[in-house]
Amino acid sequence: MEPSESKQPATHERFEGERTLMRIHIGESDRWHGKPLYEAIVELFRREKFSGTTVFRGVGGYGSTSVYHTEKILRLSQDLPVVIETVETAERIEAILPELDTMIGGGLVTLEKVRVILYRSGSK
């Protein structure tokens, strides 16, 4: 299933207060079972009914290899940085980490405490 495909919207509890922000830094060309890794991770979070996830595509960056990947017109192959962010309870984040560990071959995962002050659907 493509992340953009319509599906019955899930209802999420409205929450405020302390949560955990997880950031996953990977490459755009990373794959999981034949599909882009970032799509597979978004699908995992949807299946697990995480409250929301955002995928950012970077214009440049480097990781552990120190090879700088950048968006240039003349480049034929690109492996631009991708960052996936999600905010959830610490318990739910901790529970999903082992599965993410099997999916992510190379990258960086960070966790930080955040204070949620607003989370609600835009439709009324």
C-alpha positions as CSV (number, residue, x, y, z in Angstrom):
1,M,0.0,0.0,0.0
2,E,1.3,3.4,-0.9
3,P,1.4,6.0,2.0
4,S,-0.6,8.4,-0.2
5,E,-3.5,5.9,-0.8
6,S,-6.7,6.7,1.0
7,K,-7.7,4.5,3.8
8,Q,-10.3,4.9,6.5
9,P,-8.8,7.4,8.8
10,A,-7.8,6.1,12.2
11,T,-9.0,7.9,15.3
12,H,-6.2,8.9,17.6
13,E,-6.5,9.9,21.2
14,R,-5.9,13.5,21.8
15,F,-2.8,13.8,23.9
16,E,-0.8,16.5,25.6
17,G,2.2,16.6,27.9
18,E,5.4,14.7,27.8
19,R,6.0,12.4,24.8
20,T,9.0,11.1,22.9
21,L,10.2,12.4,19.5
22,M,11.9,9.8,17.4
23,R,14.0,10.9,14.4
24,I,15.3,8.3,12.0
25,H,18.0,9.5,9.6
26,I,18.4,7.2,6.5
27,G,19.3,7.5,2.8
28,E,16.7,8.0,0.1
29,S,18.0,4.9,-1.7
30,D,17.7,2.6,1.3
31,R,15.3,-0.3,0.7
32,W,13.3,-2.8,2.7
33,H,11.9,-5.8,0.9
34,G,12.0,-4.0,-2.5
35,K,10.4,-0.8,-1.4
36,P,11.9,2.5,-0.1
37,L,12.8,2.1,3.5
38,Y,11.0,5.3,4.5
39,E,7.8,4.0,3.0
40,A,8.1,0.7,4.9
41,I,8.7,2.6,8.2
42,V,5.7,4.8,7.6
43,E,3.6,1.7,6.9
44,L,4.8,0.1,10.1
45,F,3.9,3.2,12.2
46,R,0.4,3.3,10.6
47,R,-0.1,-0.4,11.3
48,E,0.9,0.2,14.9
49,K,-1.5,3.2,15.0
50,F,1.1,5.7,15.8
51,S,-0.5,9.2,16.1
52,G,1.4,10.6,13.1
53,T,4.6,10.6,11.1
54,T,6.4,13.0,8.8
55,V,9.0,12.2,6.2
56,F,11.5,15.0,5.3
57,R,13.8,14.8,2.2
58,G,17.0,16.7,2.7
59,V,18.9,18.7,0.0
60,G,22.2,17.5,1.3
61,G,24.1,15.8,4.1
62,Y,26.5,13.1,5.1
63,G,26.6,10.3,7.6
64,S,29.1,7.8,9.0
65,T,31.0,7.4,5.7
66,S,31.5,11.2,5.4
67,V,30.4,11.0,1.8
68,Y,28.5,14.2,1.1
69,H,25.2,13.6,-0.7
70,T,23.7,16.6,-2.4
71,E,21.0,17.6,-4.8
72,K,22.8,18.8,-7.9
73,I,21.4,19.0,-11.4
74,L,24.3,17.1,-13.0
75,R,24.2,14.1,-10.6
76,L,22.9,11.0,-12.1
77,S,22.4,9.0,-8.9
78,Q,21.2,10.5,-5.7
79,D,21.1,9.2,-2.2
80,L,19.7,12.2,-0.4
81,P,19.1,12.2,3.3
82,V,15.7,11.4,4.6
83,V,14.5,12.1,8.1
84,I,11.4,10.4,9.5
85,E,9.8,11.9,12.7
86,T,7.2,10.6,14.9
87,V,5.9,11.6,18.4
88,E,4.5,8.9,20.7
89,T,4.6,7.7,24.2
90,A,8.0,6.5,25.4
91,E,6.6,3.0,25.9
92,R,5.3,2.7,22.3
93,I,8.6,4.0,20.9
94,E,10.7,1.6,23.0
95,A,8.5,-1.3,21.9
96,I,9.0,-0.7,18.2
97,L,12.8,-0.2,18.4
98,P,13.7,-3.9,17.9
99,E,11.6,-4.1,14.7
100,L,13.2,-0.9,13.4
101,D,16.7,-2.4,14.2
102,T,16.0,-5.2,11.8
103,M,14.9,-2.8,9.1
104,I,17.6,-0.1,9.2
105,G,20.9,-1.3,7.9
106,G,22.7,2.1,8.2
107,G,21.5,5.3,9.7
108,L,20.9,7.1,12.9
109,V,17.9,7.0,15.3
110,T,17.6,9.6,18.0
111,L,15.1,10.0,20.8
112,E,14.3,13.1,22.8
113,K,11.6,14.2,25.3
114,V,9.2,16.7,24.0
115,R,6.2,18.5,25.5
116,V,3.1,18.3,23.3
117,I,0.9,21.4,23.6
118,L,-1.5,20.8,20.7
119,Y,-2.5,17.7,18.8
120,R,-5.8,17.6,17.0
121,S,-7.4,17.0,13.6
122,G,-7.7,20.0,11.4
123,S,-11.3,19.0,10.5
124,K,-14.2,20.1,12.6
